[in-house]
Amino acid sequence: MTPKRKQKLFIILGLMSLAAIAVGLTLFALRSNINLFFSPVQIAAGDAPYERTIRAGGMVREGSVSRNADSLDVEFTVTDYVDDVRVRFNGILPDLFREGQGVVVVGELQPDGWIRANEVLARHDENYMPPEVAQALEEAGYSPADFQAKAAEVGKRLEAQGEYADDNGASQY
């Protein structure tokens, strides 16, 4: 092998090594920033990782919301009507948050089986369901239309108990 070929070989091997290191570091950085979606069924089955940021979604179970009068702490249950997962959140909930509505929470699953939420996202109206929630319900063998009808029923019941609807028909507290 001539010295010129040897030099070219070392340059090519060096560039390939640098490219492999760059790809490896990029994949490592992306791995820690991915928020995967899990339904309550998947969480109950043990598919969700503990103490890593995940997204979980479903419907807020009726009668499960409990608020601390002295702070912004809120506890509620997210369900897909097969399994439930308890959520604890410290902060101001979205205006459209209510029982019987679809939500997606972003937080960490704790070893005790509950989620410490950093963010709670509520759906816009009774016709919308987050795509991840709809897909998880379909995989569990349920139709999202059934849950939309149930959400509408719960919404009417809550409005009859003292809530009011805004201009868009969305219920407010």
N, C-alpha and C positions, 0 to 999 in steps of 0.2 A: 504494500500500500504506500502510495506516495505521500509525502508530507502535506501536500495540498488537499488530498482526499481525506486524510486524517483530520485536518483542521475543519473541513466542511462537516465531517461526521460529528465531531465534538460540538460544533455550533448547532447542528440539527438536534442532537440529543439534549443540549442545554435548553433550546427553545421548547422542545417537547416536554421537558421536565417542568419548566416554568408554566406552560399552559396547563399541565396536569395539576400543579399546585394551585393555580388560579381557579380552576374548575372545582377542585375539592373545597377550597375556602368559600367559594360562592354557594355551593350546595350545603355546606355546614351552616352558613349564615341564614339561608332560606329555611332550613329545617327548623330552626328555633323560632321563626316568625310565622309559621303556618298555623292558622286557626281552623282546625277541622270541625265539621258539624256532626253532632251525635244526637240521636233521639233518646227519650227516656228508656226505651227498650234496649238500645245498644249500651247505655250506661249501666242498666241493671244487669246486662249480660257480661259486663266487665270489659267491654271493648274500648272504653275511653281511658286515656292515661290520667294518672293522678298528678296533681300539682303542676299541670301545664295548661296554658291558655287554650280553651276550647270554646266552641259555640254549641249551645244546646237549645232545642226549641220544641214547642208543642203548644198546648192550650193551658191557660191558667185555670186550675181546678176551682170550681165554685166553692165558696166558703173557706178557702185555704189562705186568704190574704190576712196577715196579722201585722199591724203597725205598732211600733213603740211610740207612745205618746210623748216621751221625753227626748227623742232623737229622730233621725231620718232612717233608722233601721226598719227594714221591711222583710218579712218572710212570706213566701208563697210556694205553692206546688205547681210544677209544670208537668203536664201529663199528655200521653198520647192515647189515653183510655185503655192502655194495656198495663203500663208501668208508670210510676210517678218518680219524680226527683224533686227534692226540697231545694229551694234557692234562698239565699240570704243576700240582701243588697243594702248598702248604705248610701243613700243619695235620693235625689228627686226622681220619681218615676215619670215616664212620658205621660202627656195628657190623655192619650188614648189607651193607656193601660187600664184593664179591668178584668174581672173574673169572666171566664168563658171566651176570652179573646186569645188569639194566637200571639205568642211572643218568641223572641230569640234572645237568649242571654249569653253574654260573653264573660267568661270567668274561669276559675280553676276548680276542678273536681277535687274534693277533699277525701281522705281515706275513709271517713265516716259515711260517705255516700251523698253528701250534699254539695252544692255549688256555691262558692263565694263569688258573686257576680260583680264585675267592674262596670258593666254596661247592660242596660235592658232596652231592647228595641221592641216597640209595639207595632202591630200592623195598622194600616191606614183605615180600612173600612171592612165591612163584613164580606165583601167580595174578594178581598185579597188574602192570600196565605203565602208566607215566604216559601220560595221554591224548595228549600231544604226540608221544611216541615211537611210540605205536600208529598215530596218524594219519600220521606221516612214513613209517613202514614200509609202510602201505597205499598211500600215494602212490607209493612206490618199487616197488610191485608185489609186496609180500611180506605174508604173513599174520602178525599178531601171535601167533596160536596156534602157528605154527611156531617162533617164537623162544622162546615160553614152554616148549615141549617141549624145545628145545635147552638152555635155562637149567636145566631140571629134570635133564637128562642131565649137564650140566656139574656141577651141584650134587651129584649122586650120586657122580660121579667124584672130586670134591674131598673129599667126606666119606669116601670109601674111602681117600683118601691121608692121612687124619689129622685132618680137622676133625670136629667133633661138632655135633649139632643141639640147639637149645634146646627148651623145652616147646612152642613154637608150630610147630616143624618148620623154623624158619629156621636156616640154617647160620651158625655163629659161628667166628671165628678163635681 
